[in-house]
Amino acid sequence: MEETSYICDHCGEEIVIPVDPTEGQEQSYVEDCPVCCSPNLIHVSFRNGIPSVWAESEQD
């Protein structure tokens, strides 16, 4: 399993997360920021085995 990072949309902190390409080429899930505890919608996309990750505020 690899690690990569995203920037929390709420507090601006860089958050390191594990990514697993065996879970699919396109992944989305909600994760609370470990710094500010706000929910982020995390998007993971794999292209040629290289992960691209970004986050946005979760909409209620």
mmJSON file of the N, C-alpha and C atoms, coordinates in Angstrom:
{"data_MODEL":{"atom_site":{
"group_PDB":["ATOM","ATOM","ATOM","ATOM","ATOM","ATOM","ATOM","ATOM","ATOM","ATOM","ATOM","ATOM","ATOM","ATOM","ATOM","ATOM","ATOM","ATOM","ATOM","ATOM","ATOM","ATOM","ATOM","ATOM","ATOM","ATOM","ATOM","ATOM","ATOM","ATOM","ATOM","ATOM","ATOM","ATOM","ATOM","ATOM","ATOM","ATOM","ATOM","ATOM","ATOM","ATOM","ATOM","ATOM","ATOM","ATOM","ATOM","ATOM","ATOM","ATOM","ATOM","ATOM","ATOM","ATOM","ATOM","ATOM","ATOM","ATOM","ATOM","ATOM","ATOM","ATOM","ATOM","ATOM","ATOM","ATOM","ATOM","ATOM","ATOM","ATOM","ATOM","ATOM","ATOM","ATOM","ATOM","ATOM","ATOM","ATOM","ATOM","ATOM","ATOM","ATOM","ATOM","ATOM","ATOM","ATOM","ATOM","ATOM","ATOM","ATOM","ATOM","ATOM","ATOM","ATOM","ATOM","ATOM","ATOM","ATOM","ATOM","ATOM","ATOM","ATOM","ATOM","ATOM","ATOM","ATOM","ATOM","ATOM","ATOM","ATOM","ATOM","ATOM","ATOM","ATOM","ATOM","ATOM","ATOM","ATOM","ATOM","ATOM","ATOM","ATOM","ATOM","ATOM","ATOM","ATOM","ATOM","ATOM","ATOM","ATOM","ATOM","ATOM","ATOM","ATOM","ATOM","ATOM","ATOM","ATOM","ATOM","ATOM","ATOM","ATOM","ATOM","ATOM","ATOM","ATOM","ATOM","ATOM","ATOM","ATOM","ATOM","ATOM","ATOM","ATOM","ATOM","ATOM","ATOM","ATOM","ATOM","ATOM","ATOM","ATOM","ATOM","ATOM","ATOM","ATOM","ATOM","ATOM","ATOM","ATOM","ATOM","ATOM","ATOM","ATOM","ATOM","ATOM","ATOM","ATOM","ATOM","ATOM"],
"id":[1,2,3,4,5,6,7,8,9,10,11,12,13,14,15,16,17,18,19,20,21,22,23,24,25,26,27,28,29,30,31,32,33,34,35,36,37,38,39,40,41,42,43,44,45,46,47,48,49,50,51,52,53,54,55,56,57,58,59,60,61,62,63,64,65,66,67,68,69,70,71,72,73,74,75,76,77,78,79,80,81,82,83,84,85,86,87,88,89,90,91,92,93,94,95,96,97,98,99,100,101,102,103,104,105,106,107,108,109,110,111,112,113,114,115,116,117,118,119,120,121,122,123,124,125,126,127,128,129,130,131,132,133,134,135,136,137,138,139,140,141,142,143,144,145,146,147,148,149,150,151,152,153,154,155,156,157,158,159,160,161,162,163,164,165,166,167,168,169,170,171,172,173,174,175,176,177,178,179,180],
"type_symbol":["N","C","C","N","C","C","N","C","C","N","C","C","N","C","C","N","C","C","N","C","C","N","C","C","N","C","C","N","C","C","N","C","C","N","C","C","N","C","C","N","C","C","N","C","C","N","C","C","N","C","C","N","C","C","N","C","C","N","C","C","N","C","C","N","C","C","N","C","C","N","C","C","N","C","C","N","C","C","N","C","C","N","C","C","N","C","C","N","C","C","N","C","C","N","C","C","N","C","C","N","C","C","N","C","C","N","C","C","N","C","C","N","C","C","N","C","C","N","C","C","N","C","C","N","C","C","N","C","C","N","C","C","N","C","C","N","C","C","N","C","C","N","C","C","N","C","C","N","C","C","N","C","C","N","C","C","N","C","C","N","C","C","N","C","C","N","C","C","N","C","C","N","C","C","N","C","C","N","C","C"],
"label_atom_id":["N","CA","C","N","CA","C","N","CA","C","N","CA","C","N","CA","C","N","CA","C","N","CA","C","N","CA","C","N","CA","C","N","CA","C","N","CA","C","N","CA","C","N","CA","C","N","CA","C","N","CA","C","N","CA","C","N","CA","C","N","CA","C","N","CA","C","N","CA","C","N","CA","C","N","CA","C","N","CA","C","N","CA","C","N","CA","C","N","CA","C","N","CA","C","N","CA","C","N","CA","C","N","CA","C","N","CA","C","N","CA","C","N","CA","C","N","CA","C","N","CA","C","N","CA","C","N","CA","C","N","CA","C","N","CA","C","N","CA","C","N","CA","C","N","CA","C","N","CA","C","N","CA","C","N","CA","C","N","CA","C","N","CA","C","N","CA","C","N","CA","C","N","CA","C","N","CA","C","N","CA","C","N","CA","C","N","CA","C","N","CA","C","N","CA","C","N","CA","C","N","CA","C","N","CA","C","N","CA","C"],
"label_alt_id":[null,null,null,null,null,null,null,null,null,null,null,null,null,null,null,null,null,null,null,null,null,null,null,null,null,null,null,null,null,null,null,null,null,null,null,null,null,null,null,null,null,null,null,null,null,null,null,null,null,null,null,null,null,null,null,null,null,null,null,null,null,null,null,null,null,null,null,null,null,null,null,null,null,null,null,null,null,null,null,null,null,null,null,null,null,null,null,null,null,null,null,null,null,null,null,null,null,null,null,null,null,null,null,null,null,null,null,null,null,null,null,null,null,null,null,null,null,null,null,null,null,null,null,null,null,null,null,null,null,null,null,null,null,null,null,null,null,null,null,null,null,null,null,null,null,null,null,null,null,null,null,null,null,null,null,null,null,null,null,null,null,null,null,null,null,null,null,null,null,null,null,null,null,null,null,null,null,null,null,null],
"label_comp_id":["MET","MET","MET","GLU","GLU","GLU","GLU","GLU","GLU","THR","THR","THR","SER","SER","SER","TYR","TYR","TYR","ILE","ILE","ILE","CYS","CYS","CYS","ASP","ASP","ASP","HIS","HIS","HIS","CYS","CYS","CYS","GLY","GLY","GLY","GLU","GLU","GLU","GLU","GLU","GLU","ILE","ILE","ILE","VAL","VAL","VAL","ILE","ILE","ILE","PRO","PRO","PRO","VAL","VAL","VAL","ASP","ASP","ASP","PRO","PRO","PRO","THR","THR","THR","GLU","GLU","GLU","GLY","GLY","GLY","GLN","GLN","GLN","GLU","GLU","GLU","GLN","GLN","GLN","SER","SER","SER","TYR","TYR","TYR","VAL","VAL","VAL","GLU","GLU","GLU","ASP","ASP","ASP","CYS","CYS","CYS","PRO","PRO","PRO","VAL","VAL","VAL","CYS","CYS","CYS","CYS","CYS","CYS","SER","SER","SER","PRO","PRO","PRO","ASN","ASN","ASN","LEU","LEU","LEU","ILE","ILE","ILE","HIS","HIS","HIS","VAL","VAL","VAL","SER","SER","SER","PHE","PHE","PHE","ARG","ARG","ARG","ASN","ASN","ASN","GLY","GLY","GLY","ILE","ILE","ILE","PRO","PRO","PRO","SER","SER","SER","VAL","VAL","VAL","TRP","TRP","TRP","ALA","ALA","ALA","GLU","GLU","GLU","SER","SER","SER","GLU","GLU","GLU","GLN","GLN","GLN","ASP","ASP","ASP"],
"label_asym_id":["A","A","A","A","A","A","A","A","A","A","A","A","A","A","A","A","A","A","A","A","A","A","A","A","A","A","A","A","A","A","A","A","A","A","A","A","A","A","A","A","A","A","A","A","A","A","A","A","A","A","A","A","A","A","A","A","A","A","A","A","A","A","A","A","A","A","A","A","A","A","A","A","A","A","A","A","A","A","A","A","A","A","A","A","A","A","A","A","A","A","A","A","A","A","A","A","A","A","A","A","A","A","A","A","A","A","A","A","A","A","A","A","A","A","A","A","A","A","A","A","A","A","A","A","A","A","A","A","A","A","A","A","A","A","A","A","A","A","A","A","A","A","A","A","A","A","A","A","A","A","A","A","A","A","A","A","A","A","A","A","A","A","A","A","A","A","A","A","A","A","A","A","A","A","A","A","A","A","A","A"],
"label_entity_id":["1","1","1","1","1","1","1","1","1","1","1","1","1","1","1","1","1","1","1","1","1","1","1","1","1","1","1","1","1","1","1","1","1","1","1","1","1","1","1","1","1","1","1","1","1","1","1","1","1","1","1","1","1","1","1","1","1","1","1","1","1","1","1","1","1","1","1","1","1","1","1","1","1","1","1","1","1","1","1","1","1","1","1","1","1","1","1","1","1","1","1","1","1","1","1","1","1","1","1","1","1","1","1","1","1","1","1","1","1","1","1","1","1","1","1","1","1","1","1","1","1","1","1","1","1","1","1","1","1","1","1","1","1","1","1","1","1","1","1","1","1","1","1","1","1","1","1","1","1","1","1","1","1","1","1","1","1","1","1","1","1","1","1","1","1","1","1","1","1","1","1","1","1","1","1","1","1","1","1","1"],
"label_seq_id":[1,1,1,2,2,2,3,3,3,4,4,4,5,5,5,6,6,6,7,7,7,8,8,8,9,9,9,10,10,10,11,11,11,12,12,12,13,13,13,14,14,14,15,15,15,16,16,16,17,17,17,18,18,18,19,19,19,20,20,20,21,21,21,22,22,22,23,23,23,24,24,24,25,25,25,26,26,26,27,27,27,28,28,28,29,29,29,30,30,30,31,31,31,32,32,32,33,33,33,34,34,34,35,35,35,36,36,36,37,37,37,38,38,38,39,39,39,40,40,40,41,41,41,42,42,42,43,43,43,44,44,44,45,45,45,46,46,46,47,47,47,48,48,48,49,49,49,50,50,50,51,51,51,52,52,52,53,53,53,54,54,54,55,55,55,56,56,56,57,57,57,58,58,58,59,59,59,60,60,60],
"pdbx_PDB_ins_code":[null,null,null,null,null,null,null,null,null,null,null,null,null,null,null,null,null,null,null,null,null,null,null,null,null,null,null,null,null,null,null,null,null,null,null,null,null,null,null,null,null,null,null,null,null,null,null,null,null,null,null,null,null,null,null,null,null,null,null,null,null,null,null,null,null,null,null,null,null,null,null,null,null,null,null,null,null,null,null,null,null,null,null,null,null,null,null,null,null,null,null,null,null,null,null,null,null,null,null,null,null,null,null,null,null,null,null,null,null,null,null,null,null,null,null,null,null,null,null,null,null,null,null,null,null,null,null,null,null,null,null,null,null,null,null,null,null,null,null,null,null,null,null,null,null,null,null,null,null,null,null,null,null,null,null,null,null,null,null,null,null,null,null,null,null,null,null,null,null,null,null,null,null,null,null,null,null,null,null,null],
"Cartn_x":[0.842,0.0,0.892,0.482,1.231,0.655,1.39,0.885,0.948,-0.008,-0.029,-0.7,-0.931,-1.509,-2.522,-3.349,-4.293,-4.278,-4.839,-4.957,-6.389,-6.561,-7.892,-8.546,-9.767,-10.505,-10.943,-10.936,-11.386,-10.239,-9.163,-8.09,-6.797,-6.696,-5.515,-4.318,-4.471,-3.363,-3.169,-1.925,-1.63,-1.828,-2.658,-2.996,-2.468,-1.662,-1.104,-2.053,-2.389,-3.301,-2.728,-3.095,-2.725,-3.685,-3.189,-4.033,-3.76,-4.815,-4.717,-5.33,-4.498,-5.025,-5.908,-5.84,-6.683,-8.145,-8.428,-9.808,-10.494,-9.786,-10.381,-9.614,-9.783,-9.078,-9.64,-10.933,-11.6,-12.241,-11.883,-12.399,-12.86,-13.917,-14.392,-14.893,-14.567,-15.047,-14.937,-15.678,-15.661,-14.706,-13.876,-12.928,-12.855,-12.903,-12.743,-11.269,-10.999,-9.631,-9.108,-7.92,-7.371,-6.927,-6.864,-6.452,-7.662,-8.641,-9.783,-11.096,-11.089,-12.252,-13.401,-13.2,-14.242,-14.257,-15.443,-15.527,-15.09,-14.299,-13.857,-14.272,-14.689,-14.935,-13.626,-13.018,-11.711,-11.922,-11.225,-11.267,-9.871,-9.813,-8.547,-8.715,-7.781,-7.8,-6.41,-6.372,-5.092,-4.975,-3.874,-3.557,-2.165,-2.099,-0.827,-0.174,-0.998,-0.489,-0.102,-0.245,0.133,-1.134,-1.181,-2.385,-2.449,-3.649,-3.957,-5.061,-4.867,-5.823,-6.199,-7.482,-7.941,-9.135,-9.397,-10.487,-11.359,-12.609,-13.54,-14.432,-15.042,-15.943,-17.091,-17.439,-18.609,-19.853,-20.765,-22.026,-23.05,-23.743,-24.773,-26.012],
"Cartn_y":[-1.175,0.0,1.245,2.214,3.463,4.524,5.608,6.768,7.981,8.858,10.135,11.146,12.35,13.351,14.223,14.887,15.881,17.058,18.16,19.35,19.428,19.515,19.627,20.917,20.788,21.934,22.893,22.428,23.244,24.0,23.284,23.914,24.138,23.566,23.783,22.915,21.991,21.108,20.012,19.593,18.473,17.182,16.284,15.033,13.868,13.01,11.836,10.664,9.984,8.836,7.668,6.442,5.295,5.182,4.727,4.462,3.057,2.406,1.013,0.866,0.669,0.553,-0.672,-1.657,-2.848,-2.543,-1.368,-0.965,-0.302,-0.161,0.42,1.632,1.939,3.051,4.407,4.444,5.661,5.354,6.101,5.872,7.199,7.139,8.303,7.816,8.55,8.208,9.432,9.409,10.506,10.154,11.129,10.939,12.241,12.126,13.298,13.681,14.971,15.477,15.173,14.581,14.286,15.544,16.689,17.934,18.717,18.973,19.825,19.053,17.759,16.866,17.167,17.999,18.284,17.2,16.837,15.785,16.289,15.479,15.754,14.606,14.927,13.918,13.743,12.573,12.279,11.576,12.03,11.413,10.876,9.628,9.006,8.479,8.81,8.353,7.822,6.639,6.052,6.111,6.653,6.686,6.089,4.993,4.289,3.951,3.61,3.215,4.364,5.601,6.766,7.388,7.531,8.08,9.608,10.102,11.518,11.65,12.509,12.621,14.077,14.335,15.67,15.55,16.608,16.605,17.831,17.677,18.795,18.644,19.727,19.683,18.73,17.942,17.077,17.942,17.78,18.524,17.727,18.368,17.689,17.432],
"Cartn_z":[0.0,0.0,0.0,-0.788,-0.911,0.013,0.182,0.907,-0.006,0.171,-0.535,0.389,-0.067,0.825,0.094,0.896,0.395,1.363,0.931,1.772,2.273,3.589,4.172,3.689,3.164,2.643,3.752,4.994,6.114,6.795,7.146,7.928,7.15,5.939,5.11,5.441,6.388,6.753,5.695,5.509,4.629,5.424,4.901,5.567,4.74,5.345,4.673,4.881,3.776,3.837,3.037,3.415,2.591,1.412,0.277,-0.887,-1.38,-1.871,-2.3,-3.689,-4.719,-6.083,-6.293,-5.421,-5.584,-5.258,-4.673,-4.36,-5.549,-6.671,-7.871,-8.356,-9.639,-10.252,-9.83,-9.492,-9.034,-7.682,-6.659,-5.314,-4.712,-3.901,-3.148,-1.801,-0.759,0.57,1.479,2.575,3.536,4.671,5.043,6.136,6.931,8.257,9.108,9.17,9.072,9.184,10.587,10.711,12.032,12.789,12.118,12.76,13.269,12.378,12.757,12.917,12.613,12.758,11.802,10.798,9.819,8.748,8.235,7.217,5.839,5.167,3.804,2.908,1.694,0.68,-0.069,0.081,-0.51,-1.839,-2.862,-4.184,-4.489,-4.931,-5.319,-6.736,-7.585,-8.968,-9.305,-9.916,-10.327,-11.845,-12.328,-13.756,-13.931,-14.649,-14.848,-13.516,-12.517,-11.212,-10.298,-10.759,-9.963,-9.366,-8.031,-7.408,-7.483,-7.688,-7.612,-6.574,-5.58,-4.477,-4.269,-4.054,-3.697,-2.773,-2.038,-1.058,-1.247,-0.849,-0.839,0.378,0.796,1.947,1.664,2.648,2.497,2.621,1.699,1.72,2.507,3.43,4.213,3.379],
"occupancy":[1.0,1.0,1.0,1.0,1.0,1.0,1.0,1.0,1.0,1.0,1.0,1.0,1.0,1.0,1.0,1.0,1.0,1.0,1.0,1.0,1.0,1.0,1.0,1.0,1.0,1.0,1.0,1.0,1.0,1.0,1.0,1.0,1.0,1.0,1.0,1.0,1.0,1.0,1.0,1.0,1.0,1.0,1.0,1.0,1.0,1.0,1.0,1.0,1.0,1.0,1.0,1.0,1.0,1.0,1.0,1.0,1.0,1.0,1.0,1.0,1.0,1.0,1.0,1.0,1.0,1.0,1.0,1.0,1.0,1.0,1.0,1.0,1.0,1.0,1.0,1.0,1.0,1.0,1.0,1.0,1.0,1.0,1.0,1.0,1.0,1.0,1.0,1.0,1.0,1.0,1.0,1.0,1.0,1.0,1.0,1.0,1.0,1.0,1.0,1.0,1.0,1.0,1.0,1.0,1.0,1.0,1.0,1.0,1.0,1.0,1.0,1.0,1.0,1.0,1.0,1.0,1.0,1.0,1.0,1.0,1.0,1.0,1.0,1.0,1.0,1.0,1.0,1.0,1.0,1.0,1.0,1.0,1.0,1.0,1.0,1.0,1.0,1.0,1.0,1.0,1.0,1.0,1.0,1.0,1.0,1.0,1.0,1.0,1.0,1.0,1.0,1.0,1.0,1.0,1.0,1.0,1.0,1.0,1.0,1.0,1.0,1.0,1.0,1.0,1.0,1.0,1.0,1.0,1.0,1.0,1.0,1.0,1.0,1.0,1.0,1.0,1.0,1.0,1.0,1.0],
"B_iso_or_equiv":[0.0,0.0,0.0,0.0,0.0,0.0,0.0,0.0,0.0,0.0,0.0,0.0,0.0,0.0,0.0,0.0,0.0,0.0,0.0,0.0,0.0,0.0,0.0,0.0,0.0,0.0,0.0,0.0,0.0,0.0,0.0,0.0,0.0,0.0,0.0,0.0,0.0,0.0,0.0,0.0,0.0,0.0,0.0,0.0,0.0,0.0,0.0,0.0,0.0,0.0,0.0,0.0,0.0,0.0,0.0,0.0,0.0,0.0,0.0,0.0,0.0,0.0,0.0,0.0,0.0,0.0,0.0,0.0,0.0,0.0,0.0,0.0,0.0,0.0,0.0,0.0,0.0,0.0,0.0,0.0,0.0,0.0,0.0,0.0,0.0,0.0,0.0,0.0,0.0,0.0,0.0,0.0,0.0,0.0,0.0,0.0,0.0,0.0,0.0,0.0,0.0,0.0,0.0,0.0,0.0,0.0,0.0,0.0,0.0,0.0,0.0,0.0,0.0,0.0,0.0,0.0,0.0,0.0,0.0,0.0,0.0,0.0,0.0,0.0,0.0,0.0,0.0,0.0,0.0,0.0,0.0,0.0,0.0,0.0,0.0,0.0,0.0,0.0,0.0,0.0,0.0,0.0,0.0,0.0,0.0,0.0,0.0,0.0,0.0,0.0,0.0,0.0,0.0,0.0,0.0,0.0,0.0,0.0,0.0,0.0,0.0,0.0,0.0,0.0,0.0,0.0,0.0,0.0,0.0,0.0,0.0,0.0,0.0,0.0,0.0,0.0,0.0,0.0,0.0,0.0],
"pdbx_formal_charge":[null,null,null,null,null,null,null,null,null,null,null,null,null,null,null,null,null,null,null,null,null,null,null,null,null,null,null,null,null,null,null,null,null,null,null,null,null,null,null,null,null,null,null,null,null,null,null,null,null,null,null,null,null,null,null,null,null,null,null,null,null,null,null,null,null,null,null,null,null,null,null,null,null,null,null,null,null,null,null,null,null,null,null,null,null,null,null,null,null,null,null,null,null,null,null,null,null,null,null,null,null,null,null,null,null,null,null,null,null,null,null,null,null,null,null,null,null,null,null,null,null,null,null,null,null,null,null,null,null,null,null,null,null,null,null,null,null,null,null,null,null,null,null,null,null,null,null,null,null,null,null,null,null,null,null,null,null,null,null,null,null,null,null,null,null,null,null,null,null,null,null,null,null,null,null,null,null,null,null,null],
"auth_seq_id":[1,1,1,2,2,2,3,3,3,4,4,4,5,5,5,6,6,6,7,7,7,8,8,8,9,9,9,10,10,10,11,11,11,12,12,12,13,13,13,14,14,14,15,15,15,16,16,16,17,17,17,18,18,18,19,19,19,20,20,20,21,21,21,22,22,22,23,23,23,24,24,24,25,25,25,26,26,26,27,27,27,28,28,28,29,29,29,30,30,30,31,31,31,32,32,32,33,33,33,34,34,34,35,35,35,36,36,36,37,37,37,38,38,38,39,39,39,40,40,40,41,41,41,42,42,42,43,43,43,44,44,44,45,45,45,46,46,46,47,47,47,48,48,48,49,49,49,50,50,50,51,51,51,52,52,52,53,53,53,54,54,54,55,55,55,56,56,56,57,57,57,58,58,58,59,59,59,60,60,60],
"auth_comp_id":["MET","MET","MET","GLU","GLU","GLU","GLU","GLU","GLU","THR","THR","THR","SER","SER","SER","TYR","TYR","TYR","ILE","ILE","ILE","CYS","CYS","CYS","ASP","ASP","ASP","HIS","HIS","HIS","CYS","CYS","CYS","GLY","GLY","GLY","GLU","GLU","GLU","GLU","GLU","GLU","ILE","ILE","ILE","VAL","VAL","VAL","ILE","ILE","ILE","PRO","PRO","PRO","VAL","VAL","VAL","ASP","ASP","ASP","PRO","PRO","PRO","THR","THR","THR","GLU","GLU","GLU","GLY","GLY","GLY","GLN","GLN","GLN","GLU","GLU","GLU","GLN","GLN","GLN","SER","SER","SER","TYR","TYR","TYR","VAL","VAL","VAL","GLU","GLU","GLU","ASP","ASP","ASP","CYS","CYS","CYS","PRO","PRO","PRO","VAL","VAL","VAL","CYS","CYS","CYS","CYS","CYS","CYS","SER","SER","SER","PRO","PRO","PRO","ASN","ASN","ASN","LEU","LEU","LEU","ILE","ILE","ILE","HIS","HIS","HIS","VAL","VAL","VAL","SER","SER","SER","PHE","PHE","PHE","ARG","ARG","ARG","ASN","ASN","ASN","GLY","GLY","GLY","ILE","ILE","ILE","PRO","PRO","PRO","SER","SER","SER","VAL","VAL","VAL","TRP","TRP","TRP","ALA","ALA","ALA","GLU","GLU","GLU","SER","SER","SER","GLU","GLU","GLU","GLN","GLN","GLN","ASP","ASP","ASP"],
"auth_asym_id":["A","A","A","A","A","A","A","A","A","A","A","A","A","A","A","A","A","A","A","A","A","A","A","A","A","A","A","A","A","A","A","A","A","A","A","A","A","A","A","A","A","A","A","A","A","A","A","A","A","A","A","A","A","A","A","A","A","A","A","A","A","A","A","A","A","A","A","A","A","A","A","A","A","A","A","A","A","A","A","A","A","A","A","A","A","A","A","A","A","A","A","A","A","A","A","A","A","A","A","A","A","A","A","A","A","A","A","A","A","A","A","A","A","A","A","A","A","A","A","A","A","A","A","A","A","A","A","A","A","A","A","A","A","A","A","A","A","A","A","A","A","A","A","A","A","A","A","A","A","A","A","A","A","A","A","A","A","A","A","A","A","A","A","A","A","A","A","A","A","A","A","A","A","A","A","A","A","A","A","A"],
"auth_atom_id":["N","CA","C","N","CA","C","N","CA","C","N","CA","C","N","CA","C","N","CA","C","N","CA","C","N","CA","C","N","CA","C","N","CA","C","N","CA","C","N","CA","C","N","CA","C","N","CA","C","N","CA","C","N","CA","C","N","CA","C","N","CA","C","N","CA","C","N","CA","C","N","CA","C","N","CA","C","N","CA","C","N","CA","C","N","CA","C","N","CA","C","N","CA","C","N","CA","C","N","CA","C","N","CA","C","N","CA","C","N","CA","C","N","CA","C","N","CA","C","N","CA","C","N","CA","C","N","CA","C","N","CA","C","N","CA","C","N","CA","C","N","CA","C","N","CA","C","N","CA","C","N","CA","C","N","CA","C","N","CA","C","N","CA","C","N","CA","C","N","CA","C","N","CA","C","N","CA","C","N","CA","C","N","CA","C","N","CA","C","N","CA","C","N","CA","C","N","CA","C","N","CA","C","N","CA","C","N","CA","C"],
"pdbx_PDB_model_num":[1,1,1,1,1,1,1,1,1,1,1,1,1,1,1,1,1,1,1,1,1,1,1,1,1,1,1,1,1,1,1,1,1,1,1,1,1,1,1,1,1,1,1,1,1,1,1,1,1,1,1,1,1,1,1,1,1,1,1,1,1,1,1,1,1,1,1,1,1,1,1,1,1,1,1,1,1,1,1,1,1,1,1,1,1,1,1,1,1,1,1,1,1,1,1,1,1,1,1,1,1,1,1,1,1,1,1,1,1,1,1,1,1,1,1,1,1,1,1,1,1,1,1,1,1,1,1,1,1,1,1,1,1,1,1,1,1,1,1,1,1,1,1,1,1,1,1,1,1,1,1,1,1,1,1,1,1,1,1,1,1,1,1,1,1,1,1,1,1,1,1,1,1,1,1,1,1,1,1,1]
}}}
